[in-house]
Each structure stands twice: as C-alpha cells, then as structure tokens.
Amino acid sequence: MTVAVTGAAGYIGSHVAHLLREQGVHVLAVDDMSAGVGARIAELPLVELDLARDEAPGVLRAAFAQHQVRAVVHLAARKAVGESVEQPARYYHQNVAGLANLLTAMQQSGVDRLVFSSSAATYGMPDVAAVDEDLECRPINPYGETKLVGEWLVRAAARAHGLRAVSLRYFNVAGTARPELADVVRANLIPIVLGRAAEGLPVVVNGGDYPTPDGTCVRDYVHVADLADAHVRALEHLDRDERPHDVLNVGTGTGASVLEVVDALSAALGREVPVEVGPRRDGDPPALVASVERIRDVLGWQARRGLAEICESAVAAARARG
Ligand SMILES: NC(=O)c1ccc[n+]([C@@H]2O[C@H](COP(=O)([O-])OP(=O)(O)OC[C@H]3O[C@@H](n4cnc5c(N)ncnc54)[C@H](O)[C@@H]3O)[C@@H](O)[C@H]2O)c1
C-alpha cells in the first residue's frame, strides 16, 4: 500500500515520510516546494502541486490511482503566525481550501483514511496547567483558526462520507532524527537560539515576567522523531478502528521554560549562550503544556525522548551543516 504524505519535503513531513519508508510503506510525496527542501525526499516519487489550486483534486485523483494510495498524512500548510495575521485570506485559502481539495480528491478516489496535522495553536491562551482535548478552543490568530476549521472540516467529512481520521494537535516540535532533515528556518526557539549562538549574539527572550517559575514562557517540546512515530501509530489505529475522527494532543506532558531550553542548548554546545530579556510579545500564553492521557489511551503512544536529546540532535545537525 502507498501512503501519500503532503508537505513531505518539509521539516516534519520528511520525518514522517522516512519513518514510514523504514517500516516498509510506499510513500508518495505531495508538495508545492514553496517551503520544502528537495534533498530531504530525493528518493521519493513527488507530485509537485499547490493543493489550494483549482486543479488540485484532479491531479490528486490521477496520482492516487497511479500509486494505489490508500491513506493520506496531510501536513502541507502555511505555518507562520505573524504572516497569517498580515495575510489572513491567503492563510485561509492555502490551509483550508487546500484541505478541502484534498478531501474532495480522497472521497472521489475512495481513499478513506487521513491523519491531519493540527496544532496547539487551536487552544489560544488557555489558563490551565495542562490542556486536554475537551478544552474549548479559542485560537487567537488566523493560523490557529485555519487549523481549528481544518479539524471541523475533517470531522464533517467523517460524518458525511465515512472518512476515518485522526487530527493530531502538535505542541512545540523540535530536534531531528537525522541532520539532513533538521528544521533550518529561524522561526522556532531552538533554530533561533542556535542561529544567534553561531553569530556570537545573545538570545533575546520575549518577556521575563510571566507567572512561571523563572518568569519565561513554558512550552511542551516534543522530539520530531517521537511525533513521526505518533503518525505511524495513528495510521495503524485507522486500520483497525472504525471510530471516525479522534483529536489527540501530541506532546510530552512536561513543560520547559525558554531559559531551560537555552540551558539545555548551552550544555549540548559545550558553551554558555548569553541571554538578554526583552519585552513580552503579544499573544504568547505564559504556559502551554499538553495533557497526554488521551493519545496514550487511544494510540498507546508516549514520547520517549526528552529535552536533552532534542537539543543534542539539533546541535549535531547545525554542526553537520557547518
Ligand atoms: N513545526 C511545528 O512546531 C508545528 C507545530 C504545530 C503544527 N505544525 C504543522 O505541521 C505541519 C508541518 O509543519 P513543518 O514545521 O514541517 O513546516 P514546513 O514549512 O517545514 O513544511 C510544510 C511543507 O508543506 C508545503 N506546503 C505548504 N503549503 C502547501 C500547499 N498549498 N500545497 C502543497 N504543499 C504545501 C511546503 O512546501 C513545505 O514543504 C504544518 O501543517 C504545520 O502547521 C507544525
């Protein structure tokens, strides 16, 4: 059987694609290469396609038939929060219309299993120690909204025509399984810190007066290799379970503050990364940590790697890039 992985040339998608291949699954990559890196998926068949374009359902139908696709992991999306605030229509079009086109093609092709990349950004600014999936979602930016609308669309498709689906709400994804698959975009904390350290510049922390143990924001960092494994488990779950549409958090259940992450990176680098505390950034909840009971119960999955392993893998990848 073949699994189509949209966004396969991206950071997380390439990890999912490689893990599936290691397990003997054929993978068809679908990516418009707007943010993808070709070298990550050089050995995979690729459909180069913007999923949001009108012709996408037809192109996908042909590709699904040619490659005997039986299931889809849908990661392709725009993910820059700030850009989504400036260009909401583009984000809704890319993320929601892209998903709608994919679901249309799946229905027309009789492909009935889907794992959808959602995000902890759906929760917004929750005021609880650990967020569980039943908490009311109140996203605070268009990016988070597109992920929540995406979950609703997936749920509606499950009700309407028997799609079996799991939406995975990722928390902060970091680290790498192999240097060549690493996250190289300086948008998330760890690539930003490593970039600043390489330039000999201090890291500017956005706010040091939050109601957290050291005053900096706390997040739940999950190793991308563990996250990829959650996708494999989700696909297996869809093979055996008829229940339509589960929404599951993917995190570790443990938070780390910005300063703890910088310390862990300093330890991995073998030298201290200097820190300057700047003003808060709008829209940052003080803490966002996953409740991970449901994914453990439903998929039998839990994170195996911790912050030290995440940071060591990211540092090793940065050194390999030179
Ligand atoms: N990185 C994180 O911490 C994080 C957290 C929560 C959720 N997510 C979600 O995980 C998914 C993957 O994120 P990533 O970090 O690997 O991002 P990424 O930018 O590295 O990968 C996204 C891939 O999708 C492709 N793509 C984007 N729009 C497309 C379109 N319209 N048609 C076809 N291809 C398109 C890009 O070229 C890229 O290769 C996204 O859906 C993102 O919203 C990521």
PDBQT file of the ligand as one rigid body, heavy atoms in Angstrom, charges set to zero:
ROOT
HETATM    1  N1  LIG A 401       6.749  22.954  13.426  1.00  0.00    +0.000 N 
HETATM    2  C1  LIG A 401       5.902  22.973  14.447  1.00  0.00    +0.000 C 
HETATM    3  O1  LIG A 401       6.311  23.165  15.624  1.00  0.00    +0.000 OA
HETATM    4  C2  LIG A 401       4.424  22.708  14.228  1.00  0.00    +0.000 A 
HETATM    5  C3  LIG A 401       3.555  22.766  15.340  1.00  0.00    +0.000 A 
HETATM    6  C4  LIG A 401       2.194  22.523  15.131  1.00  0.00    +0.000 A 
HETATM    7  C5  LIG A 401       1.721  22.179  13.884  1.00  0.00    +0.000 A 
HETATM    8  N2  LIG A 401       2.581  22.140  12.812  1.00  0.00    +0.000 N 
HETATM    9  C6  LIG A 401       2.031  21.783  11.496  1.00  0.00    +0.000 C 
HETATM   10  O2  LIG A 401       2.795  20.729  10.954  1.00  0.00    +0.000 OA
HETATM   11  C7  LIG A 401       2.795  20.796   9.532  1.00  0.00    +0.000 C 
HETATM   12  C8  LIG A 401       4.224  20.726   9.007  1.00  0.00    +0.000 C 
HETATM   13  O3  LIG A 401       4.983  21.767   9.599  1.00  0.00    +0.000 OA
HETATM   14  P1  LIG A 401       6.546  21.919   9.340  1.00  0.00    +0.000 P 
HETATM   15  O4  LIG A 401       7.124  22.525  10.571  1.00  0.00    +0.000 OA
HETATM   16  O5  LIG A 401       7.115  20.653   8.814  1.00  0.00    +0.000 OA
HETATM   17  O6  LIG A 401       6.501  23.046   8.203  1.00  0.00    +0.000 OA
HETATM   18  P2  LIG A 401       7.325  23.181   6.818  1.00  0.00    +0.000 P 
HETATM   19  O7  LIG A 401       7.063  24.551   6.316  1.00  0.00    +0.000 OA
HETATM   20  O8  LIG A 401       8.734  22.734   7.012  1.00  0.00    +0.000 OA
HETATM   21  O9  LIG A 401       6.593  22.117   5.900  1.00  0.00    +0.000 OA
HETATM   22  C9  LIG A 401       5.377  22.382   5.222  1.00  0.00    +0.000 C 
HETATM   23  C10 LIG A 401       5.509  21.808   3.827  1.00  0.00    +0.000 C 
HETATM   24  O10 LIG A 401       4.261  21.967   3.156  1.00  0.00    +0.000 OA
HETATM   25  C11 LIG A 401       4.490  22.506   1.862  1.00  0.00    +0.000 C 
HETATM   26  N3  LIG A 401       3.291  23.291   1.518  1.00  0.00    +0.000 N 
HETATM   27  C12 LIG A 401       2.818  24.391   2.139  1.00  0.00    +0.000 A 
HETATM   28  N4  LIG A 401       1.685  24.813   1.561  1.00  0.00    +0.000 NA
HETATM   29  C13 LIG A 401       1.417  23.930   0.546  1.00  0.00    +0.000 A 
HETATM   30  C14 LIG A 401       0.376  23.830  -0.435  1.00  0.00    +0.000 A 
HETATM   31  N5  LIG A 401      -0.617  24.721  -0.505  1.00  0.00    +0.000 N 
HETATM   32  N6  LIG A 401       0.414  22.794  -1.302  1.00  0.00    +0.000 NA
HETATM   33  C15 LIG A 401       1.415  21.886  -1.267  1.00  0.00    +0.000 A 
HETATM   34  N7  LIG A 401       2.436  21.949  -0.377  1.00  0.00    +0.000 NA
HETATM   35  C16 LIG A 401       2.438  22.967   0.516  1.00  0.00    +0.000 A 
HETATM   36  C17 LIG A 401       5.758  23.337   1.970  1.00  0.00    +0.000 C 
HETATM   37  O11 LIG A 401       6.445  23.471   0.740  1.00  0.00    +0.000 OA
HETATM   38  C18 LIG A 401       6.576  22.528   2.995  1.00  0.00    +0.000 C 
HETATM   39  O12 LIG A 401       7.416  21.559   2.362  1.00  0.00    +0.000 OA
HETATM   40  C19 LIG A 401       2.057  22.087   9.178  1.00  0.00    +0.000 C 
HETATM   41  O13 LIG A 401       0.714  21.740   8.876  1.00  0.00    +0.000 OA
HETATM   42  C20 LIG A 401       2.122  22.895  10.460  1.00  0.00    +0.000 C 
HETATM   43  O14 LIG A 401       1.044  23.784  10.561  1.00  0.00    +0.000 OA
HETATM   44  C21 LIG A 401       3.914  22.399  12.961  1.00  0.00    +0.000 A 
ENDROOT
TORSDOF 0
